[in-house]
Amino acid sequence: MSQIELIATSTFGLESIIKDEVIKLGYEIVSVEDGKVTYKGDESAIAVSNLWLRSADRVLLKIGEFNATTFNDLFEETKALPWDEWIDVDGKFVVNGKSVKSALFSISDCQSIVEKAIIEKLKTKYEDVTWFSKSGARYRVQVSILKDIATLTIDTSGDALHKRGYRQHSVEAPLKETLAAAMLQLSYWTPDRVLQDPFCGSGTIPIEAALIGRNIAPGLNRSFDFEQWPCISKQLWKTARTNAFKAIDYNRDLLIYASDIDAEAIETAKNNAIEAGVDDCIVFETRPISAITVDDCHGVLMANPPYGKRIGESYELISIYKEIRRIFRNKPTWSLYLITSDERFEETLGKKANKTRKLYNGRIKVNYYQYFGQRPPKKKS
């Protein structure tokens, strides 16, 4: 198969995680920039990337990139790209655009010109067609112009990758699945260590941990736009899914505990875990954080507590932080990983984090505080 370029987009701050994921899948990194990782692979990389990338937002097929300072540049360069190799005669393609610090600042004009250029290109292949019905498979084309450099892509994913398919029910202020997966990948948690989430809500952190622990591809329970493209072999997609099912480790025993003060949230989390196929991996309990205790194992507490900006009041947050301090008092073997927008967390906890990382939960800027406990003893061979 010939090589193609793909772009895995991400929330700001997660680029290094996605780079590592791409490398583990066996693909060659081309560049890492704010919000995106560009890499090379064959056609099967479209299917594999959508199935396996845990922290990326979307997988885009890069059609071309060029300098454009006039609308004529944009039209001619776009027309020269191989759209006819990807978009079918009845392809339902729509063009979205964005422009930053560029001469071509009118997004609506750019979108219109790119659409006309694509139609002209398709006419060179489908000579007898005078009108393109756009009644077939969906192709989301994006023209992104940054400092006069135009990048043209087609979205292979469709719905964003955080939509795994297991969250049938949600709670107030949910954590995105992709961010939960990134929190786990940024931590020192491994599937042989205890994981405790005392604010599990709809169960996103424990479910993502179970998917990682069992080596379940996060995209197995959903569909993608590229599946309907005639240019993509059905066998290619079938092979990728078959290999993903074969990779699942059903024999892995996990110690994942999830609790919440809200009984309705726990029922929601249980149902979501069933949909994800990991309900046998997680122990769910309805209880407040004041009832949480930990033993002397080398466990990990990971949490997305209520934010003052989203749910909960200031005094409630302080009370929660004090309970976390109580849990970790004289427990040097435990590690704490917590995400919050509250800048007072370290002060209230009375301890500075070993590492802090700025991330985004939706549009809310948050800090990911990481407190490293003692390393577990090495296992004897």
C-alpha positions in Angstrom: 0.0 0.0 0.0 1.2 3.5 -0.7 1.9 5.9 2.2 -0.5 8.5 3.3 -0.3 11.3 5.9 -2.8 11.4 8.8 -3.3 14.0 11.5 -4.4 13.1 15.0 -5.9 16.2 16.6 -6.0 16.7 20.3 -6.8 19.0 23.2 -4.0 21.3 24.0 -1.5 19.7 26.3 -2.0 16.1 25.1 0.2 16.1 22.0 3.0 14.1 23.7 0.6 11.4 24.8 -0.8 11.0 21.2 2.7 11.0 19.8 3.5 8.0 22.0 0.3 6.3 21.1 1.0 6.7 17.4 4.6 5.4 17.8 3.3 2.3 19.6 0.9 1.6 16.7 4.0 1.5 14.5 3.7 4.7 12.5 6.3 7.3 11.6 5.9 10.7 13.2 6.2 13.7 10.7 5.6 16.6 13.1 4.1 17.5 16.5 2.4 20.9 16.7 -0.1 22.5 19.0 -3.2 20.4 18.9 -2.1 17.9 16.3 0.3 15.1 15.5 1.1 14.4 11.9 2.3 10.9 10.9 2.7 8.5 8.0 1.1 5.1 7.5 -0.6 2.9 4.9 -4.3 2.9 4.2 -4.9 0.5 7.1 -3.7 3.2 9.5 -7.0 5.0 9.0 -8.8 2.0 10.6 -6.2 1.2 13.2 -5.8 4.8 14.4 -9.6 5.3 14.8 -9.9 2.0 16.7 -6.9 2.4 19.1 -6.1 6.1 19.7 -7.3 6.8 23.3 -6.6 10.5 23.8 -7.0 12.0 20.2 -10.0 14.0 19.2 -10.1 13.0 15.5 -8.1 11.3 12.8 -7.8 13.5 9.6 -6.6 12.4 6.2 -4.2 15.0 4.9 -4.9 15.6 1.2 -2.4 18.4 0.7 -0.7 21.6 2.0 0.4 24.7 0.1 1.0 28.4 0.3 -2.1 30.5 -0.6 -2.3 34.3 -0.4 -4.9 34.8 -3.2 -8.2 33.1 -3.9 -6.8 32.0 -7.3 -3.9 30.2 -5.4 -6.4 28.5 -3.2 -8.6 27.3 -6.1 -5.8 26.1 -8.4 -3.8 24.3 -5.7 -6.9 22.7 -4.2 -8.0 21.5 -7.7 -4.6 19.9 -8.2 -5.0 17.6 -5.2 -6.2 14.0 -5.6 -9.8 14.4 -4.4 -11.0 12.0 -7.0 -9.0 9.2 -5.4 -11.1 9.5 -2.2 -14.4 11.1 -2.9 -17.0 9.0 -4.8 -19.2 10.3 -7.5 -22.2 10.7 -5.1 -20.0 11.6 -2.1 -21.7 13.9 0.4 -18.9 16.3 1.0 -19.2 19.5 3.0 -16.4 22.1 3.5 -15.6 23.7 6.9 -12.8 26.2 7.3 -10.7 28.4 9.6 -8.1 31.0 9.0 -5.6 32.5 11.4 -3.1 35.3 10.6 -3.6 34.9 6.9 -4.3 37.1 3.8 -7.3 34.9 3.1 -9.4 35.8 6.2 -12.9 35.3 4.8 -13.8 31.8 5.9 -17.1 31.6 3.9 -15.2 32.6 0.7 -12.5 30.0 1.3 -15.1 27.3 1.9 -16.9 28.2 -1.3 -13.7 28.2 -3.4 -12.5 24.9 -2.0 -15.9 23.3 -2.7 -15.8 24.6 -6.4 -12.3 23.4 -6.8 -13.1 19.9 -5.6 -16.1 19.7 -7.9 -13.9 20.7 -10.8 -11.4 18.0 -9.9 -14.1 15.3 -9.6 -15.4 16.3 -13.1 -12.0 15.2 -14.6 -12.8 11.7 -13.4 -16.6 11.6 -13.8 -16.8 13.3 -17.2 -20.4 12.5 -17.9 -21.7 13.9 -14.6 -23.1 17.4 -14.8 -24.5 17.5 -11.3 -23.1 15.9 -8.1 -26.0 14.7 -6.0 -24.0 14.4 -2.7 -26.4 11.6 -1.6 -23.8 9.0 -0.7 -21.1 8.6 2.0 -20.1 11.6 4.1 -16.8 13.4 3.7 -16.1 16.3 6.0 -13.5 18.4 4.3 -11.6 21.1 6.2 -9.5 24.0 4.9 -7.3 25.3 7.6 -5.1 28.4 6.8 -2.4 29.4 9.3 0.0 32.2 8.3 -0.9 31.7 4.6 -0.3 28.0 4.7 -3.4 26.1 3.7 -3.9 22.5 4.9 -6.7 20.4 3.3 -8.0 17.4 5.1 -10.9 14.9 5.2 -12.2 13.8 8.6 -12.1 10.0 8.7 -13.7 9.7 12.2 -17.1 11.4 11.9 -18.2 11.9 15.5 -15.3 12.9 17.8 -13.3 10.0 19.2 -14.3 10.7 22.8 -17.7 9.3 21.8 -16.8 5.6 22.5 -20.4 4.4 22.3 -20.6 3.1 25.9 -21.9 6.3 27.6 -25.6 5.7 27.2 -26.3 7.9 30.3 -24.4 10.8 31.8 -24.3 13.0 34.8 -23.7 16.8 35.4 -20.3 18.0 34.3 -19.0 14.7 32.8 -15.3 14.2 32.1 -14.4 13.5 28.4 -13.4 9.9 27.8 -10.3 11.1 25.9 -9.1 13.3 28.8 -9.7 10.4 31.3 -7.6 8.1 29.1 -4.9 10.8 29.0 -4.9 11.2 32.8 -4.3 7.5 33.1 -1.6 7.4 30.5 0.2 10.4 32.1 0.1 8.6 35.5 2.2 5.8 36.9 -0.9 3.6 37.3 -0.5 0.1 35.7 -3.1 -2.6 35.5 -1.5 -4.5 38.4 -2.0 -1.6 40.8 -5.2 -0.7 42.8 -7.1 2.3 41.3 -9.6 4.2 43.4 -11.9 6.9 42.1 -14.1 8.5 44.9 -15.9 10.9 42.5 -16.6 8.5 39.7 -19.8 10.2 38.4 -20.8 8.3 35.2 -17.7 6.1 35.6 -15.4 7.6 32.9 -12.1 7.2 34.7 -12.6 3.6 36.0 -14.1 2.5 32.6 -11.2 3.9 30.7 -8.8 2.2 33.1 -10.6 -1.1 32.6 -10.4 -0.7 28.8 -6.6 -0.1 29.1 -6.2 -2.9 31.6 -8.0 -5.4 29.3 -6.3 -4.0 26.2 -9.7 -3.2 24.6 -9.6 -0.8 21.7 -11.7 2.3 22.6 -13.3 2.5 19.2 -14.7 -1.1 19.1 -18.2 -0.1 20.1 -18.8 2.6 17.4 -18.7 3.4 13.7 -16.7 5.9 11.7 -17.2 7.9 8.5 -14.5 6.1 6.6 -16.3 2.8 6.9 -18.8 4.1 4.2 -16.2 5.3 1.8 -16.1 3.1 -1.4 -12.3 3.7 -1.7 -11.6 1.9 1.6 -11.6 -1.9 1.4 -14.3 -3.5 3.6 -11.8 -6.3 4.2 -9.3 -3.8 5.6 -11.8 -2.6 8.2 -12.9 -6.2 9.0 -9.2 -7.2 9.6 -8.6 -4.3 11.9 -11.6 -5.1 14.0 -10.8 -8.8 14.1 -7.3 -8.1 15.3 -8.6 -5.7 17.9 -10.9 -8.4 19.3 -8.1 -10.9 19.3 -5.9 -8.5 21.3 -8.3 -8.3 24.3 -6.9 -9.8 27.5 -10.0 -11.4 29.1 -7.9 -13.1 31.8 -6.5 -9.9 33.2 -7.6 -9.4 36.8 -8.1 -5.7 37.7 -8.5 -3.9 41.1 -10.6 -0.9 40.2 -12.9 0.7 42.8 -15.3 3.5 41.9 -17.6 5.3 44.3 -19.8 8.4 44.5 -22.1 10.0 47.0 -24.9 10.0 44.4 -26.7 6.7 44.1 -28.2 7.6 40.8 -24.7 8.4 39.4 -23.5 4.9 40.5 -26.4 3.3 38.6 -25.5 5.3 35.6 -21.8 4.3 35.9 -22.8 0.6 36.2 -24.9 0.8 33.1 -22.1 2.5 31.2 -19.6 -0.2 32.3 -22.0 -2.9 31.1 -22.1 -1.1 27.7 -18.3 -1.0 27.6 -18.1 -4.7 28.5 -16.0 -4.1 31.6 -18.6 -4.3 34.4 -16.8 -7.3 35.8 -13.6 -5.3 36.2 -14.9 -2.5 38.5 -16.4 -2.5 42.0 -19.0 0.3 42.3 -20.2 1.6 45.6 -22.4 4.5 46.8 -20.6 6.3 49.6 -19.1 9.7 50.4 -15.4 10.5 50.3 -15.5 10.7 54.1 -16.1 6.9 54.2 -13.0 6.2 52.0 -10.0 4.6 53.5 -7.0 3.0 51.9 -4.7 0.2 52.9 -0.9 0.0 52.6 -0.7 -1.3 49.0 0.9 0.8 46.4 -2.4 2.1 45.1 -3.5 5.1 43.0 -6.3 7.5 43.7 -7.4 9.4 40.6 -10.2 11.9 40.7 -12.2 14.6 38.9 -13.9 16.2 41.9 -16.6 18.9 41.5 -15.3 22.3 40.3 -16.4 25.6 41.8 -17.0 26.7 38.2 -19.2 23.8 37.3 -20.9 22.1 40.3 -20.5 22.4 44.0 -19.8 25.4 46.2 -16.5 26.7 47.6 -17.0 25.4 51.1 -17.8 21.9 49.7 -14.6 21.9 47.7 -12.5 22.8 50.8 -14.2 20.0 52.7 -13.4 17.6 49.9 -9.8 18.6 49.8 -9.5 18.1 53.6 -10.9 14.6 53.2 -8.3 13.8 50.5 -5.6 15.1 52.9 -7.0 12.7 55.6 -6.9 9.8 53.2 -3.3 10.4 52.3 -2.0 11.2 55.8 0.7 8.6 56.6 0.1 6.7 53.4 3.4 7.2 51.5 2.8 4.2 49.3 -0.2 5.8 47.6 -0.2 8.2 44.6 -2.7 10.9 43.9 -3.7 12.2 40.5 -6.4 14.9 40.5 -7.8 17.3 37.9 -9.4 20.6 39.0 -9.7 24.3 37.9 -9.4 25.4 41.5 -6.1 27.1 42.0 -6.3 26.6 45.8 -6.0 22.8 45.8 -2.3 22.6 46.7 -2.7 25.2 49.4 -5.6 23.4 51.0 -4.0 20.0 50.7 -0.9 21.5 52.4 1.5 19.9 49.9 2.9 20.9 46.5 2.4 18.4 43.7 5.4 16.6 42.2 4.2 17.6 38.8 1.5 19.9 37.5 0.2 19.9 33.9 -2.2 22.4 32.4 -5.0 20.8 30.4 -8.5 21.5 29.2 -11.7 19.8 30.2 -14.0 21.0 27.5 -13.4 24.7 27.5 -12.4 24.9 31.1 -8.7 25.3 31.9 -7.7 22.9 34.6 -4.6 21.7 36.4 -3.6 18.1 36.6 -1.9 17.6 40.0 0.3 14.6 40.3 1.6 13.3 43.6 3.9 10.3 43.3 3.9 7.8 46.1 6.6 5.2 46.8 7.4 2.9 43.9 6.1 -0.6 44.2 8.7 -3.2 44.9 10.1 -5.0 41.8 8.5 -8.3 41.1 10.7 -11.3 41.3 11.2 -13.0 38.0 
